[in-house]
Structure formats: structure tokens, C-alpha cells
Amino acid sequence: MFKFLKSLLGRGPAVTNVTPLDAEALVRQGAMLLDVRSAAERQATKIRGSTHVPLNDLGNQAGTLPRDRVIVCQCASGRRSALAAKHLAAAGFDVRNLQGGIQAWQAAGLPTQ
């Protein structure tokens, strides 16, 4: 629990931000795209193939995530996903943050559903 709180407060490993095009390339290479937005946000729009684990559930569900793949965290703007990525990095996952979130993804002309 304290490790999770430390990671959310900014103490822990640095996380690399990636552009939407870099995130898309990582996903094509086998990375998992992890959507940490709320269920209502996801219902409105989502990136095809993404996995949904809301940020407030991440502490309980991190054990279900793959450790043998890169995980790209995604939210609406990149702020919540940065918190999620820090938490996962502190837990030993190979993780990146989608800078600008789904908004940047859409602005780059990448598809959503």
C-alpha cells in the first residue's frame, strides 16, 4: 500500500512518455495499451484493442497485468496515465505513458471506436 502511495506521489522510477505514433508502433510490436479512465469515459470512446483497468482499481488489479510485455498507459490527457505508469514502474513493470492521452491519439489521426 505504501509503495503504491509513494508511486502516486511522484517518488519512484521515472517513466518515459511516448507520442501517439510511438505508442501505436509499440502496440503493433506487442505492447499492451492500458486505459485507466473511468467506465463512463471508456464507453464514450476507446482505442481499439486497449485493456480497461480504471486508475482507482489499478492497485488491486496490477497482478493480473503481463510482466513479459511493455505496457503503455493511456487516459484522456496523459495525467492519470502518468500516475498509473509510475505505480506500475515501481512494481517492476516495463511501462510507458501515452503523452496527451486519447486526445493526442485522436489529434494524430489515429482511430478510436
VEXDOVEX-143212 format. One line per 2 residues: number of its first residue (from 0); their letters; for each residue x, y, z of N, C-alpha, C. Coordinates in Angstrom, 3 decimals, m for minus. Layout:
<tilums>
NUM> A> X:Y:Z:X:Y:Z:X:Y:Z  ...
</tilums>
This chain:
<tilums>
0> MF> 0.827:m1.197:0.000:0.000:0.000:0.000:0.866:1.254:0.000  1.894:1.297:0.863:2.750:2.476:0.921:3.536:2.649:m0.360
2> KF> 3.938:1.536:m0.979:4.653:1.592:m2.250:3.761:2.230:m3.316  2.495:1.858:m3.327:1.536:2.426:m4.268:1.388:3.924:m4.037
4> LK> 1.242:4.342:m2.779:1.091:5.762:m2.472:2.341:6.545:m2.848  3.520:5.992:m2.569:4.763:6.663:m2.952:4.830:6.858:m4.449
6> SL> 4.427:5.832:m5.212:4.494:5.944:m6.669:3.530:7.017:m7.168  2.363:7.133:m6.560:1.411:8.156:m6.970:1.872:9.554:m6.598
8> LG> 2.646:9.668:m5.536:3.134:10.968:m5.085:4.400:11.398:m5.813  4.837:10.605:m6.769:5.968:11.013:m7.574:7.295:10.451:m7.138
10> RG> 7.326:9.682:m6.103:8.570:9.045:m5.683:8.619:7.681:m6.336  9.678:7.405:m7.017:9.783:6.129:m7.701:10.473:6.311:m9.025
12> PA> 10.502:5.264:m9.816:11.228:5.316:m11.081:10.611:6.304:m12.072  11.468:6.878:m12.891:10.997:7.768:m13.955:10.311:6.932:m15.028
14> VT> 9.342:7.522:m15.689:8.592:6.849:m16.741:8.782:7.631:m18.033  8.972:6.915:m19.115:9.126:7.527:m20.429:7.764:7.841:m21.027
16> NV> 7.609:9.086:m21.490:6.416:9.468:m22.241:6.636:9.125:m23.702  5.582:8.660:m24.372:5.673:8.349:m25.799:4.583:9.103:m26.543
18> TP> 4.875:9.424:m27.792:3.897:10.081:m28.654:2.851:9.050:m29.087  1.731:9.524:m29.601:0.745:8.568:m30.115:1.312:7.641:m31.186
20> LD> 2.110:8.167:m32.100:2.674:7.313:m33.152:3.640:6.285:m32.578  4.425:6.692:m31.574:5.316:5.728:m30.919:4.516:4.681:m30.150
22> AE> 3.428:5.112:m29.509:2.571:4.166:m28.777:1.944:3.169:m29.735  1.471:3.652:m30.869:0.869:2.758:m31.855:1.901:1.732:m32.340
24> AL> 3.134:2.181:m32.563:4.187:1.260:m33.005:4.474:0.216:m31.930  4.511:0.641:m30.669:4.737:m0.303:m29.574:3.625:m1.347:m29.521
26> VR> 2.397:m0.907:m29.695:1.254:m1.834:m29.671:1.360:m2.819:m30.830  1.738:m2.340:m32.003:1.919:m3.241:m33.146:3.017:m4.267:m32.879
28> QG> 3.976:m3.907:m32.025:5.070:m4.817:m31.677:4.719:m5.723:m30.495  3.498:m5.595:m29.976:3.059:m6.494:m28.912:2.820:m5.867:m27.558
30> AM> 3.002:m4.560:m27.432:2.746:m3.895:m26.153:1.256:m3.908:m25.837  0.948:m3.872:m24.554:m0.439:m3.755:m24.099:m0.763:m2.277:m23.919
32> LL> m1.910:m1.849:m24.421:m2.390:m0.485:m24.212:m3.391:m0.535:m23.070  m3.064:0.131:m21.975:m3.870:0.074:m20.757:m4.604:1.387:m20.555
34> DV> m5.919:1.344:m20.644:m6.793:2.507:m20.476:m7.168:2.606:m19.004  m6.762:3.696:m18.343:m7.023:3.844:m16.910:m8.135:4.858:m16.626
36> RS> m8.906:5.216:m17.650:m10.007:6.152:m17.472:m11.200:5.475:m16.779  m12.203:6.264:m16.472:m13.420:5.718:m15.867:m14.213:4.925:m16.899
38> AA> m15.146:4.127:m16.408:m16.003:3.338:m17.299:m16.832:4.244:m18.210  m17.306:5.364:m17.691:m18.111:6.286:m18.496:m17.282:6.895:m19.627
40> ER> m16.049:7.265:m19.332:m15.181:7.814:m20.379:m14.927:6.769:m21.464  m14.671:5.559:m21.022:m14.376:4.483:m21.983:m15.588:4.156:m22.840
42> QA> m16.772:4.242:m22.254:m17.988:3.958:m23.016:m18.164:4.973:m24.144  m17.741:6.194:m23.915:m17.888:7.241:m24.932:m16.950:7.013:m26.116
44> TK> m15.712:6.632:m25.852:m14.739:6.350:m26.903:m13.574:5.570:m26.320  m12.973:4.739:m27.147:m11.826:3.962:m26.700:m10.926:3.653:m27.879
46> IR> m9.720:3.269:m27.556:m8.778:2.844:m28.576:m8.941:1.341:m28.739  m9.175:0.919:m29.969:m9.397:m0.500:m30.257:m8.238:m1.342:m29.713
48> GS> m8.588:m2.419:m29.034:m7.594:m3.343:m28.505:m7.046:m2.978:m27.136  m7.457:m1.832:m26.610:m6.961:m1.440:m25.288:m7.644:m2.266:m24.195
50> TH> m6.954:m2.390:m23.083:m7.468:m3.091:m21.912:m7.874:m2.052:m20.879  m9.003:m2.247:m20.241:m9.512:m1.258:m19.285:m9.292:m1.693:m17.843
52> VP> m8.549:m0.884:m17.109:m8.427:m1.016:m15.658:m8.448:0.411:m15.114  m9.564:0.857:m14.536:m9.630:2.219:m14.010:m8.510:2.476:m12.994
54> LN> m8.025:3.704:m12.962:m6.919:4.050:m12.085:m7.194:3.648:m10.637  m8.416:3.856:m10.166:m8.699:3.529:m8.766:m8.723:2.025:m8.495
56> DL> m8.725:1.189:m9.524:m8.667:m0.266:m9.353:m7.274:m0.835:m9.621  m6.371:m0.006:m10.081:m5.073:m0.490:m10.528:m4.283:m1.181:m9.420
58> GN> m4.332:m0.653:m8.218:m3.605:m1.277:m7.114:m4.025:m2.717:m6.874  m5.316:m2.990:m7.030:m5.839:m4.343:m6.824:m5.660:m5.249:m8.035
60> QA> m5.578:m4.672:m9.235:m5.550:m5.485:m10.441:m4.182:m5.563:m11.121  m3.182:m4.884:m10.562:m1.858:m4.896:m11.190:m1.314:m6.309:m11.349
62> GT> m1.645:m7.188:m10.431:m1.169:m8.570:m10.507:m1.702:m9.342:m11.690  m2.736:m8.836:m12.329:m3.305:m9.515:m13.499:m2.662:m9.052:m14.809
64> LP> m1.812:m8.041:m14.743:m1.190:m7.495:m15.948:0.060:m8.284:m16.324  0.362:m8.348:m17.617:1.518:m9.137:m18.060:2.848:m8.470:m17.706
66> RD> 3.785:m9.259:m17.260:5.120:m8.748:m16.961:6.090:m8.981:m18.108  5.638:m9.692:m19.127:6.513:m10.020:m20.253:6.266:m9.133:m21.470
68> RV> 5.506:m8.077:m21.295:5.200:m7.143:m22.376:5.354:m5.707:m21.884  5.648:m4.807:m22.788:5.605:m3.378:m22.474:4.141:m3.006:m22.268
70> IV> 3.879:m2.143:m21.299:2.538:m1.625:m21.060:2.566:m0.129:m21.328  1.672:0.331:m22.202:1.522:1.756:m22.487:0.245:2.211:m21.794
72> CQ> 0.387:3.088:m20.808:m0.773:3.586:m20.068:m1.383:4.771:m20.793  m2.713:4.839:m20.775:m3.455:5.854:m21.507:m4.656:6.320:m20.710
74> CA> m4.888:7.633:m20.718:m6.107:8.200:m20.129:m6.634:9.247:m21.109  m7.310:10.255:m20.628:m7.837:11.291:m21.516:m6.743:12.264:m21.961
76> SG> m5.923:12.720:m21.013:m4.944:13.767:m21.323:m3.500:13.396:m21.013  m3.293:12.271:m20.349:m1.939:11.847:m20.009:m1.564:12.026:m18.550
78> RR> m2.401:12.669:m17.767:m2.079:12.904:m16.349:m2.327:11.673:m15.490  m3.523:11.120:m15.569:m3.817:9.922:m14.773:m2.980:8.741:m15.230
80> SA> m2.766:8.639:m16.534:m1.950:7.534:m17.034:m0.503:7.663:m16.568  m0.018:8.894:m16.381:1.333:9.088:m15.845:1.408:8.554:m14.418
82> LA> 0.363:8.773:m13.638:0.311:8.223:m12.275:0.290:6.698:m12.314  m0.529:6.154:m13.206:m0.611:4.697:m13.346:0.734:4.124:m13.761
84> AK> 1.387:4.775:m14.708:2.680:4.296:m15.192:3.728:4.324:m14.081  3.725:5.369:m13.263:4.672:5.434:m12.133:4.424:4.288:m11.156
86> HL> 3.166:4.028:m10.884:2.822:2.929:m9.978:3.312:1.598:m10.538  3.043:1.359:m11.803:3.446:0.091:m12.412:4.967:m0.024:m12.522
88> AA> 5.641:1.067:m12.834:7.106:1.049:m12.899:7.698:0.720:m11.536  7.111:1.283:m10.480:7.591:0.993:m9.127:7.386:m0.472:m8.768
90> AG> 6.399:m1.107:m9.408:6.123:m2.524:m9.163:6.929:m3.433:m10.095  7.782:m2.840:m10.932:8.667:m3.633:m11.767:8.206:m3.877:m13.195
92> FD> 7.137:m3.228:m13.623:6.653:m3.395:m14.988:7.458:m2.524:m15.943  7.548:m2.946:m17.203:8.157:m2.163:m18.274:7.039:m1.320:m18.859
94> VR> 7.017:m0.037:m18.565:5.843:0.786:m18.825:6.217:2.116:m19.479  5.278:2.623:m20.285:5.389:3.930:m20.914:4.080:4.674:m20.683
96> NL> 4.116:5.991:m20.848:2.914:6.806:m20.724:2.606:7.455:m22.067  1.362:7.342:m22.512:0.927:7.991:m23.747:0.738:9.475:m23.446
98> QG> 1.700:10.279:m23.873:1.659:11.716:m23.624:0.482:12.336:m24.367  m0.355:13.057:m23.639:m1.527:13.688:m24.235:m2.755:12.807:m24.277
100> GI> m2.592:11.537:m23.899:m3.713:10.613:m23.796:m4.474:10.406:m25.093  m5.724:9.997:m24.934:m6.555:9.696:m26.098:m6.814:10.955:m26.927
102> QA> m6.750:12.121:m26.283:m6.922:13.373:m27.027:m5.802:13.532:m28.059  m4.565:13.262:m27.651:m3.430:13.345:m28.576:m3.514:12.248:m29.630
104> WQ> m3.979:11.069:m29.221:m4.141:9.938:m30.153:m5.074:10.359:m31.288  m6.230:10.932:m30.916:m7.208:11.364:m31.916:m6.656:12.514:m32.754
106> AA> m5.955:13.456:m32.133:m5.390:14.591:m32.862:m4.349:14.131:m33.887  m3.708:12.997:m33.611:m2.728:12.437:m34.545:m3.407:11.677:m35.685
108> GL> m4.738:11.620:m35.645:m5.485:10.952:m36.707:m5.560:9.443:m36.555  m5.246:8.960:m35.359:m5.299:7.511:m35.103:m6.724:7.113:m34.736
110> PT> m7.139:5.897:m35.076:m8.541:5.513:m34.923:m8.947:5.218:m33.487  m10.210:5.551:m33.205:m10.860:5.167:m31.948:m12.193:4.541:m32.325
112> Q> m12.838:3.958:m31.356:m14.161:3.395:m31.599:m15.104:3.825:m30.508
</tilums>
